[in-house]
Amino acid sequence: MKQLKLLALFVIPLGIIIAAVPADRVSQSRLSPAELLQEAGAGVQFIAPDAVADLLVQKDPSLRLIDVRTPEEFDAYSMPGAINIPLSSLLAEEYRDVLNQDAYLNVFYSNGSVYANQAWMITRQLGYENNFVLEGGLNYWFGNILSPREPSQTSPDDEFARYDFRKSAAAALGGGGVVSTDAGTPVVKAAKPAVTAKAKKKPSGGC
Amino acid sequence: MGPLAPNELISENTNFLLAFFIGIAFGWVLESSGFSSSRKLAGIFYGYDAVVLKVFFTAAITAMLGLLFMSLFGWIDLSLVYVNPTYLSSAIVGGVVMGVGFIMGGFCPGTSFCGAAIGKIDAMVFIAGLFIGVYGFAFTYGWWEKLYLANYLGEPKVSEKLGMSDGLFGLFMILAALGMFIVAEWAEKKFPREEY
């Protein structure tokens, strides 16, 4: 009985302390600067514009585009179905559930990719997953997805396939510059987005 | 930051070496707690000796508190710690088979090796039975596969199911463990046995 009291004297206060700590402090994982640098260096945050276009055309419900530009810029133009979370209010309480979740594929975009990358870095540092960056930003989106340039005659086949895909995606997404010359060519779908944010693999084993 | 092996802070071989030393320490603690005696182990089912309950629950709450505090200090990423996936049907059937085997044999798998290490013949017989069971299951896996994989629940946590924080669940776990210890000590007095 004396041992039991001694044990209780140790474990009950420790239990009360751990119970009083806010839940997200106990189980949240934050990345170290070195880990973040490794991920950013490997470019795991980028999602190809063609993959986003494909998801948009397919009306994939798991895709969520997040515009990190200012509300004025967002009002002037935004991608289909995008929501606006300006970079300056990224840490606001109201957006935490949007950014820290595992149901949607969040894709940040800005005019280039600098602001979107900053948004990704901040959320990644907080340990959030499923956030990605539109590679090339809106500039690339406009210049290459919504108004694709026809490749030269000597280009390899996959260039033409990509061109055809982009042309039909642009038509579906209401972009300009659509010329319907070879409508008979089958449309090659873009590859599914490479969702490979989890670099670490879970260990296997047991007792 | 831990866990050490998944984060590649130590190599797979170092991991095995650490496991070897931890295994030796575990066996030593088991043996010195009296876990190599099948009569002592079976005592939990009859009430005259609750050392199994006390040692394992003390170990469980110690490990639980250690992990929660290490996570709080940022020393370990709990999302990378391996959790056995739950297959509810086979967990229940397996639990019953294991429990019956425990009462009949007087050992659980770990303690049987502990007993065999100090030369107990009943423990060695138990280990032989254990291997028959393991190989028997492996060679007839096709018969059991459906049951084995039924009711897959992923890796659920009780705290998540109850909608409370890990820390609060930890506190309840500690209180439950201490409550069980009190009941166990009462049972030891109520059903005493002189020699076993």
Interface residues (C-beta under 8 A of the other chain):
Chain A: M1 L4 L7 A8 V11 I12 L14 G15 I16 I18 A19 A20 V21 P22 A23 R25 V26 S27 S29 R30 S32 K200 K201 K202 P203 S204 G205 G206
Chain B: M1 P3 A5 P6 N7 T58 I61 T62 L65 L68 F69 S71 L72 G74 D77 L78 S79 L80 Y82 N84 S165 D166 G167 L168 G170 L171 M173 I174 L175 A177 L178 F181 I182 E185
